[in-house]
Amino acid sequence: MQTPKPPADENGQNDRARGPRLREIPLRLLVPNLITVLAICAGLTGIRLAFENRYELAVMMVLAAAFLDGIDGRIARMMKATSKFGAQMDSLADIVNFGVAPALVLYVFILDQARSFGWIAALIYAIAAGLRLARFNVMAERETKVPWQSEFFVGVPAPAGAMLVLLPVYLGFLGVPPSAPVAFAGAIYTILIAYLLVSRLPVWSGKSETSRIRRDLVLPMILGVVLYVALLMSFTWEVLSLTVLGYLLSLPFGARSWHRRYGTLTIGEEAPEKGLSEIDRGL
């Protein structure tokens, strides 16, 4: 018994050979992808501005790219517009905005005075950001997720790394002269941030559903956020520098909370009875 062939069109070609028909795509599916494209444009523009010695605008564009790259996924989930295409686009944008753009802006601003050592530091940071993002994507695609993934990051997340690594630039805007000794110190600092990205250090994410805020603290917290934004707009580089220092000082507290709960110093150590599991071996 022969199987019937698909119906052929007037030109003798069937629908399967012709491929999928074009169909209309809802506008809401395009909005997150457009935000991702704008984030890539902002990151690449920041690189161009750095080469033109317009450093303040360059840093602003890199930070804007990080902000846009951070909200596109949330907007996609709010609009129910998530897609595999959007996820791949977002991953490509992440490596540009959180890895390449900050590294190049930092190199042009100060690390070039450390010559080859400065360039090596910039390369290490960019590669570390790529490895961090790859590990995050692999963990996000797992069907079964361990409970701690909603409370802790494995290492410093890439968006925070982009903000942290630009600290030498913030200090330069505040009057620290971009001399050769400062450049070498900045290169060492850049390698340190790269290590924090790829480390297994437990970093509190603040996304746990079990986290609750007392009702009487809601309004003071909102006022605190408003005050922070107002200070950020008025004293941008001072506030960013203090934010970086505050974030770095908060890392030991996240690790301490992890140690109290699971009894290990880093994520990935074998402790199956406590709900831990190895991340991907070799990474």
QUITA-V750796 format. One record per backbone hydrogen bond with DSSP energy under -1.0 kcal/mol. NH is the residue of the N-H (numbers start at 0). CO is the residue of the C=O. Records with the same first field share a line. If there is no record, write none. Layout:
NH->CO + CO
This chain:
8->12
11->8
17->13
18->14
28->25
29->26
30->26
33->29
34->30
35->31
36->32
37->33
38->34
39->35
40->36
41->37
42->38
43->39
44->40
45->41
46->42
47->43
48->44
49->45
50->46
51->47
52->49
53->48
57->53
58->54
59->55
60->56
61->57
62->58
63->59
64->60
65->61
66->62
67->63
68->64
69->65
70->66
71->67
74->70
75->71
76->72
77->73
78->74
80->75
86->82
87->83
88->84
89->85
90->86
91->87
92->88
93->89
94->90
95->91
96->92
97->93
99->94
100->95
102->98
103->99
104->100
105->101
106->102
107->103
108->104
109->105
110->105
111->106
112->109
113->110
114->111
116->113
118->114
119->115
120->116
121->117
122->118
123->119
124->120
125->121
126->122
127->123
128->124
129->125
130->126
131->127
132->128
133->129
134->130
135->131
136->132
137->133
138->134
139->135
140->136
148->145
149->146
150->147
151->147
152->202
154->152 + 200
155->195
160->156
161->157
162->158
163->159
164->160
166->163
169->165
170->166
171->167
172->168
173->169
174->171
175->170
178->176
182->178
183->179
184->180
185->181
186->182
187->183
188->184
189->185
190->186
191->187
192->188
193->189
194->190
195->191
196->192
197->193
198->194
202->152
204->150
210->207
216->213
217->214
220->216
221->217
222->218
223->219
224->220
225->221
226->222
227->223
228->224
229->225
230->226
231->227
232->228
233->229
234->230
238->234
239->235
240->236
241->237
242->238
243->239
244->240
245->241
246->242
247->243
248->244
249->245
253->249
254->250
255->251
256->252
257->253
258->254
259->255
260->256
261->257
262->258
266->199
273->270
274->271
275->270
282->279
